[in-house]
Amino acid sequence: MKKTICMLLSAVMLLGTASCSTSEPKAQDQKEFKPALDTSASCNIRISGGYDNFEALETEFERFNVYYPNVKLEYTKVDDYNNMIGTVLNGNDAPDIYVNYSWMYGREQYQSSIDHAENLADPALGLDLNCLRGNIVLKTGDGTLPMVPVFSNTYGMLINQSLFEKEGLKTPTTYQELVKVCSAFREKGYENPMMGFTQKETTSLFTLTIYPFFFETVANDPEAVKKLNSLDASAGEYMRPSLEKITQFMNDGCVNLESCNEIENNYDAVILRFFEGDVPMMVCSGDTVSGTKKRESRSEEFIANPFKYTFVPVPMSDDGAVFVDMANLQFSVNKDSKNLEMANEFMRFLVTQSELNEMAKNKGLMSPTKDLSFNSMYAAFGMVPESRILSPEVIGVTDDAVLQLRQACYCVGTGQMTIDEAVAFYGKFEK
């Protein structure tokens, strides 16, 4: 009954007299997308991924149904997604569209995820790839495109804007400004001007603050990248500037390590600690930021004393902040889909600046489009000069090399290793 009512309302909306959803495409959006297939077509399109729920995508289903009211779109979660998606794609109940990741490309155990993907760079499909930031689009040797980013990610820090305004301080844009701001907050009685998760090395404060600095040091050095990726023992020297910077960062008193160690995880606990309202800056990833809106109502402190906040780069360099630009989630179309034309039609609808921005805003993640000004949460990253926007995808540093850096920085930052010890141990750090 609910489906029937929604279909009827969708049809009425097309006549300009009503709508089935408050998030229907605006007039300008309708001009951007024109149906290429029979709008009375009826079929089922299934999209698979690892999220428990995907409300932002389901909103896009409703928006697509304005044009194709008889197409049923459904999102299904696959448990242990990364390991199981290949099996699912080879089965009888394979999805029409599925989540993919750049890091799967070139790895034998995930080859099925690439083999089943349609070439989305085919001009005949009509996807608006020009709306995407080119540095996060997967680069392949043969020029094919098995996946397109629908969300992006980066590292930075949540800023309590209300505290900055109250104390008459400005958001730091260089490392020296960051140190001065931390000092100023301490002088004003704030025990922890800057915090972040430190219990484990994965997505730790040390990792998230040093990534941008590290990528800047090797971005224009192909030989360094080659040695780092091969886990050459001598490549440890390429980590030295980053390890020295993280040591300086800790010595400059920006962080109270004991207080940070009380944070249990880099998602829920980080957000709720930030919402207590006494932390000016909280280091985290864009993934963490995506969970802030839903947790405002779970924080008694935030409910009692709400404040303005935003997400900005961590300026670890005296030359200014670096925007580490990465794809977060990507979609592929199963080239063996029984409803391939309609699956491609949905992708043509989705891969536009307006729809990707809409979905990213609903999900709370960063959009993969060239326009970041529409969302105040991420607008600061859109103002970073192009010369300081770096992508691991373009630089070519592999996950294996990043793992070594991550563990080295954690060991040095927590005092478990000296800089020399960490440099010499390159290639030997394990997961």
N, C-alpha and C positions, 0 to 999 in steps of 0.2 A: 504493500500500500504506500509506504514512504517513498519507494522508488518511483511509483506511478505518479504521485503528487509532484515530486521534484521534476520529473520529465515534463509534466503538463505546464508547470511554472516556467521551466526553461523555454518551452515553445512560446509561451506568452511573452517572455522577456524579449525574444527575438523580434516580436511584433512591436516592441517598444513600450509595453504597457505594464510589465511587472518583471520580477526577478526571483530566482530560486535561492539566491545567496547574496549576502551583503558584500561579498568579495568578487562580484562579477567584474569582467573586464570593462574598463572605462571606454568611452567612445574612441579616444585616440588609440587604445590598445586594439579595438576591433578593426581599425584601419590597417594596423600592422599585420594582422593575420587574416588571411582569406582562405576558407576551406578549399582544398583541391580535390576532395573526394565527394562522393554522394553523401550528403548530410543525413540521409535517412538510413545509412548503413548501420547494421547491427552486428556486434561482435564483442568478444571479451579480450581485454588486454591486461596481462598480469606482469607486475614489476616486482622483482625480488631483491632483497638487501639484508643487511644485518641489524638494522635498527629495530628496536622493540615496537616502536610506533613511528609513523611518518605523517603527522597531521598536516604539515606544510605541503607535502606532495598531494595528499588527498584533497586539499583546497584547490590545487591545480587540476585535479580530476573534475571538480565541479565547474571550474572555469572552462575546461575543454568541452564539457557536456553542454555548454551554451551553444556550441556549434554542432556537436555530434551527440544529441540527447540519447541515442540508442546504443551508444558504446559504453560498456561497463568496464571501468578500470579498477583494478584491485592491487593493493600492495600486500605482499606476504613476506614474513621474516623467515630466513633460513638459519637455523642454529649452526654454530661453528662455521660461519659463512665463508671465511677465507679458505678453509680446507674442504668445504662441501660444495661450493658453487660449481666446480668442474664436474662433479658427479651429477648434480642436479641438471646441468646443461646437457649432459649425455643421456638423461633419462627421458621417459615418455611424457613427463609433465613439466617440461622446461619452460621458463618464463619467456615472455616476448621481449622484455627489457630488463636489464639487470645491472646492479652496481659493480663497478670495476675500479681498479686502482693502478696508477702508473707504476708502482713498485712491483706489480705482478708481471709487467712486460719484460720479456727476456729471461724469466725464471721457469725452468722446465716444469716444476710442480704446478704452475698456474697456466701452462700453455693452452689448456682447454678453454680458459676464460678469454683468451685472445683469439683462438681459432674460431670460436663461435660468433665473434663480433663482426658486424657489418662495417664496411668502410664508410664512416660518417663524413669523410672529406669529399665524397662523390658529389659533384655539383648538382646532379639530378635530384638529390634529396632536398636541396633548398634550405639547409640549415644556415642560420645567420652566424657563422663562425667569427665574423668580423667584430661581433659585439663582445667577444671574449678577450681577456688579457692574454696575448700570444705566448707569454713566457710560462704559463701554466698549462698550455695545451701540449699533450704528449708528443714528443719528437720521435719519429720512427725512421728507420733506415730507408724504407721504400716509399715514404710519403703517405702511406695509408693512415687512417685515424680510427682505431678501434674503440675509442671512448672519448667523451667530452665532459669537461668539468661542469658540475651543477652547483657546487659549493667550493669555496676556497678556505684556506686557513693561514694563520700566521702566529707569531709570538709577540707579546707585549705586556702591558700592565693596565689593570683597571685603575682609574683615577677617581678619587672622591672629589668631584669638582666643588662641592659645597665647602669642604674643608679648605681647599686652596683659596676659594673666594673669601672665606671667613678670616684666614690668616694673611691675606694680601700677597699670596705667592702665585707664581706662574708655572705652568707645566714645563718641566725641563726638556730641552731639545738637544743638549750636548751632555757629555759625561760630567764635565766640570759643573754644569748647572744642576745636574742630578745630585752630585755630592753636596753642593751648597743648599739645595732644597731640603735634603735629608737632615743636614745640620740645623737648618732653620726650624724645621718641625721639632727636632729634639729639644732645641732651646725653648720652644713654646710648650713643652711638656708632653709631647707625643713619644711614647716609649719605642714604638715600632713604626717609623716613617715608611718602611718598605718591607713587605713580607712576601712569602711564597712557600710552596710545598717543598720540603727538604728530606722527608723520611726515606725516600727511595730515589734512585738516579733517573728513572723514567719520568719525563716531563717535570723534573725538579727545577727549582729556581735557578740553579747553576746552569742547567741545560738551556732553559728558555732565554736567559739573559745573554749567554755567550754565543749561541747559534748565529745571530746576525753579525757579530764581530768576527767570528771565525770565517764565515762565508766571504766576508769582505776581504780577508787576508789572502784567500786562495782563488778568488773569482777570476783573476787574470793570469793565473799560473797553471797552464795545462800539465806541466811536468809534476807539480805538486799534487794535482788531482789524480794523475795516473798512479803515483806512488802511494797516495793515501788509499785509493781503491784496491790496490794490489796487496794492501796491508804490509808493505815493505817496512821493515823495522826502522829504517832511517827516516821514514815519513813522520815519525813522532816529533821531529823538530818543527814541522809545520803547525803543530799544536801549541808550541811554546808561547807565541804572542797571546793566544787566547787564555792559556793557563796563567800567564803573568797578569793578564787583565782581571781574571776572576779573583786572583789573590789580592790585587789592588782594591777591587770592589769590596771584598770582605774587610780588608784593613782600613778602608776609608769609613767604616762604621755605618754603611748603608743598611745593613741587615743584622738583626738580632737572631742568631742561629737557634738559640734555645727556644725562643718563642715560635719560630717557624717550625721547629720539630714537633710542636703540639698539634699541628694541622695534619689530619689523618689521611687526606687524599687530595688530589689536585683537581677535584671537581666540586662535589657537594660541600665538602668541608672548607675549601678555599672560598667559595662564594658566601657561605654563611658567616665565616670569620670576617670577611670584608664588610658584610652587611651590619656588623656590630657598630660600624660607624666611626671607629677611632683609628683606622688604618688609611693613611693618605694614598698609598700606592700598593697594589697587590699584583705580583707577577703571575701570569697564567697564559694559556693558549686560547685561540679563538673558540675551540671546542668548549672550553670552560665558560667563556663569555655567553655562549648560546644557552646556557642553563640559568642565567641570572634572572630573567623576567619571571619565570615560573617559581623561583625561590624567594621572590620578594615577599610573598604572602606567607612563607614559612619562617620568616625571621621576625621574632617579636620586637627586636631592636629596630629593624628597618620600618616595621609597621608604626612603631611609636615615634620614630624620628627619621622619616624618609629623606633621602638626599639625592642630588644629581650625580650621575657617574657616566664615564665613557671609557673607551679603550684606546690606548695610544702606544706607539713603539717605545721600547726601552732604549734610551740613548747611551750606549756603552762606548761610543767613540767621540772624541773632541770635534770630529768633522760633522757630527750630527747623527740622527737616527738612520737605521737601515730597515727597510721593509722586506722581510723574508717572505716571499710570495709563493705559496704552494697550493696545489689542488688538494681539496679535502675529500670530496666524493665525486665519482664520475659515473656516467651512464653509458652502457653499451646496448645496442640492439641485436638481438639474436637473429642472425641471418637466416636461420631455419624456422623462424616464427611462422605459424599458420596464418597469422594476420599481419604479415610484414608491412603491407602498405599503410595500414592504420597505425601500426607501431611507429613507423617513420613519420606519419602525419602528427602524432602526438609529440614526437621529438622536434619536429619543425615548429610546432606551437610553443613548446617549452623553451627551446634555445633561442630566445630573443632577450633583449635587455630588460624589457618590461616584466616578462614572466619570471626570469631568473632572479631579478631583483625582488620581486614579490615573494617568491618562495624563500629566498635567503632571509628576508626580513621576518617572515613568519616563523622560520626555523631558528632565527637568532644567530645565524652564521654569516660569514662574509660572502658577498656575491662574487662570482668569477668574472663579472663584466668590467668594462673599462670605467664605468661610472660608480664611484663609491660615495658620492656626495649625498645621495638620497637617504642614507642611513647615518644618523649622527653618531651612533656607536662606533662606526668604523671610518668615519669621514677623515680622521687625522692621517690614516694610511694613504688615502687618496691624494694628500698634499705632499707626500714625500717625493722629492725630485726623482725623475726617471733614472738618473745615474746611480741612485742609491736604492733602487728596487732590485733585489737579487733573488733568483730562483734556483734552488738545488737542481731542478730539472734541466736548466740551461747550463749551469756550472758543471754538472755531471758527477757530483759527489754521491757515492752510493750509500745505501743504508748501512752496509757493513762498516764503512769508514766513519759514518756518523755515530755508530754505536761505540767505536773506540773513543771518539771525542767526548761523547756523553759520559762514559764511565770515568775517563781521565779527569774531566772537570769536576765530577762529583767527588772523586777521591781527593783531589787537591782542595776543593772548596770546603770539604768537611775535615781536612787535616789528616786524612788517612795516608796520603802520599805527598812527597815533595814534588816540585815541578820536574826536577831531573828524573826522579823515579817514574813518574807518569810518562814522560817523554820516552824513556828507555823501554817502557812496557808496551808501547804501541804495537798492535797486532796480536797481543796476548790476552786482552780483556775479553771476557766471555759474557754471554747473556745472563 
